[in-house]
Amino acid sequence: IQKYLDQYPERPMVKLTTGQVVKTEWDGKWWITRVLQVDASLVRLVFDADKRTEWIYRGSTRLGPLFTEMEQQKLRRQQAAAEKEAGGAFTRRQTMPTKKKNAPYIEYKRD
């Protein structure tokens, strides 16, 4: 909650459109889901494995793209802290992979 309040009013949300495929966490495992409907800050997904549906907040780290982005941010912070501790030694930064066409992505909302 504190992290959300620190970032407020800007919050990360996964930009999704009907029909897109997105990995979603459920019960400690990652599942393939498809977007059925997007309604403001919620998305209705159908899990391919068992055809059940669920509404999920688009800012949830249960959605693969946001989980990945948060993990990458955490890694970058750790690397920056390690560089600072090592006296600013240069380390090579990995390039980000190119975005897939029609893939979900993270947007930062202020509304």
One Martini backbone bead per residue (centre of mass of N, CA, C, O) as a GRO file, in nm:
protein
  111
    1ILE     BB    1   0.059   0.063  -0.021
    2GLN     BB    2   0.295   0.260   0.004
    3LYS     BB    3   0.387   0.242  -0.290
    4TYR     BB    4   0.129   0.356  -0.408
    5LEU     BB    5   0.135   0.631  -0.254
    6ASP     BB    6   0.411   0.726  -0.366
    7GLN     BB    7   0.301   0.719  -0.680
    8TYR     BB    8   0.083   0.895  -0.644
    9PRO     BB    9  -0.112   0.923  -0.931
   10GLU     BB   10   0.098   0.733  -1.052
   11ARG     BB   11   0.018   0.430  -1.237
   12PRO     BB   12   0.058   0.111  -1.326
   13MET     BB   13  -0.064  -0.031  -1.640
   14VAL     BB   14  -0.211  -0.260  -1.843
   15LYS     BB   15  -0.228  -0.268  -2.184
   16LEU     BB   16  -0.540  -0.378  -2.323
   17THR     BB   17  -0.701  -0.603  -2.558
   18THR     BB   18  -0.914  -0.766  -2.721
   19GLY     BB   19  -0.761  -1.100  -2.758
   20GLN     BB   20  -0.532  -1.099  -2.591
   21VAL     BB   21  -0.234  -1.239  -2.467
   22VAL     BB   22  -0.173  -1.338  -2.115
   23LYS     BB   23   0.006  -1.372  -1.841
   24THR     BB   24  -0.122  -1.538  -1.538
   25GLU     BB   25  -0.160  -1.544  -1.201
   26TRP     BB   26  -0.240  -1.862  -1.026
   27ASP     BB   27  -0.169  -2.035  -0.759
   28GLY     BB   28   0.160  -1.989  -0.826
   29LYS     BB   29   0.095  -1.975  -1.140
   30TRP     BB   30   0.135  -1.963  -1.489
   31TRP     BB   31  -0.108  -1.844  -1.729
   32ILE     BB   32  -0.306  -1.860  -2.006
   33THR     BB   33  -0.468  -1.571  -2.139
   34ARG     BB   34  -0.770  -1.391  -2.236
   35VAL     BB   35  -0.919  -1.113  -2.357
   36LEU     BB   36  -1.258  -1.005  -2.319
   37GLN     BB   37  -1.241  -0.735  -2.125
   38VAL     BB   38  -1.242  -0.373  -2.090
   39ASP     BB   39  -1.280  -0.176  -1.771
   40ALA     BB   40  -1.082   0.049  -1.731
   41SER     BB   41  -0.908  -0.101  -1.453
   42LEU     BB   42  -1.025  -0.363  -1.589
   43VAL     BB   43  -1.000  -0.726  -1.654
   44ARG     BB   44  -1.127  -0.986  -1.857
   45LEU     BB   45  -1.048  -1.329  -1.815
   46VAL     BB   46  -0.945  -1.632  -1.985
   47PHE     BB   47  -0.863  -1.953  -1.910
   48ASP     BB   48  -0.747  -2.196  -2.114
   49ALA     BB   49  -0.745  -2.457  -1.932
   50ASP     BB   50  -1.067  -2.399  -1.786
   51LYS     BB   51  -1.251  -2.139  -1.877
   52ARG     BB   52  -1.221  -1.935  -1.671
   53THR     BB   53  -1.316  -1.631  -1.511
   54GLU     BB   54  -1.163  -1.293  -1.453
   55TRP     BB   55  -1.123  -1.011  -1.259
   56ILE     BB   56  -0.859  -0.763  -1.310
   57TYR     BB   57  -0.636  -0.550  -1.219
   58ARG     BB   58  -0.418  -0.364  -1.428
   59GLY     BB   59  -0.212  -0.321  -1.157
   60SER     BB   60  -0.137  -0.617  -1.139
   61THR     BB   61   0.119  -0.862  -1.074
   62ARG     BB   62  -0.046  -1.100  -1.215
   63LEU     BB   63   0.051  -0.961  -1.459
   64GLY     BB   64   0.316  -1.024  -1.647
   65PRO     BB   65   0.415  -0.741  -1.746
   66LEU     BB   66   0.424  -0.611  -1.458
   67PHE     BB   67   0.602  -0.810  -1.316
   68THR     BB   68   0.848  -0.774  -1.501
   69GLU     BB   69   0.886  -0.469  -1.458
   70MET     BB   70   0.929  -0.480  -1.148
   71GLU     BB   71   1.176  -0.668  -1.157
   72GLN     BB   72   1.354  -0.480  -1.331
   73GLN     BB   73   1.355  -0.242  -1.135
   74LYS     BB   74   1.482  -0.393  -0.900
   75LEU     BB   75   1.744  -0.468  -1.047
   76ARG     BB   76   1.835  -0.177  -1.113
   77ARG     BB   77   1.857  -0.086  -0.817
   78GLN     BB   78   2.067  -0.298  -0.732
   79GLN     BB   79   2.285  -0.216  -0.940
   80ALA     BB   80   2.313   0.078  -0.848
   81ALA     BB   81   2.399   0.011  -0.557
   82ALA     BB   82   2.650  -0.155  -0.635
   83GLU     BB   83   2.796   0.070  -0.789
   84LYS     BB   84   2.811   0.270  -0.555
   85GLU     BB   85   2.968   0.078  -0.364
   86ALA     BB   86   3.206   0.044  -0.598
   87GLY     BB   87   3.251   0.349  -0.707
   88GLY     BB   88   3.118   0.356  -1.006
   89ALA     BB   89   3.134   0.119  -1.172
   90PHE     BB   90   3.123  -0.009  -1.479
   91THR     BB   91   2.829  -0.136  -1.644
   92ARG     BB   92   2.659  -0.326  -1.854
   93ARG     BB   93   2.372  -0.265  -2.029
   94GLN     BB   94   2.091  -0.400  -2.110
   95THR     BB   95   1.887  -0.453  -2.361
   96MET     BB   96   1.585  -0.420  -2.472
   97PRO     BB   97   1.345  -0.575  -2.600
   98THR     BB   98   1.150  -0.594  -2.847
   99LYS     BB   99   0.841  -0.528  -2.939
  100LYS     BB  100   0.555  -0.679  -2.982
  101LYS     BB  101   0.305  -0.711  -3.173
  102ASN     BB  102   0.022  -0.670  -2.979
  103ALA     BB  103   0.138  -0.626  -2.702
  104PRO     BB  104   0.148  -0.589  -2.393
  105TYR     BB  105   0.166  -0.287  -2.185
  106ILE     BB  106   0.297  -0.019  -2.005
  107GLU     BB  107   0.114   0.229  -1.828
  108TYR     BB  108   0.081   0.567  -1.704
  109LYS     BB  109  -0.149   0.680  -1.473
  110ARG     BB  110  -0.351   1.003  -1.371
  111ASP     BB  111  -0.681   0.939  -1.297
   0.00000   0.00000   0.00000
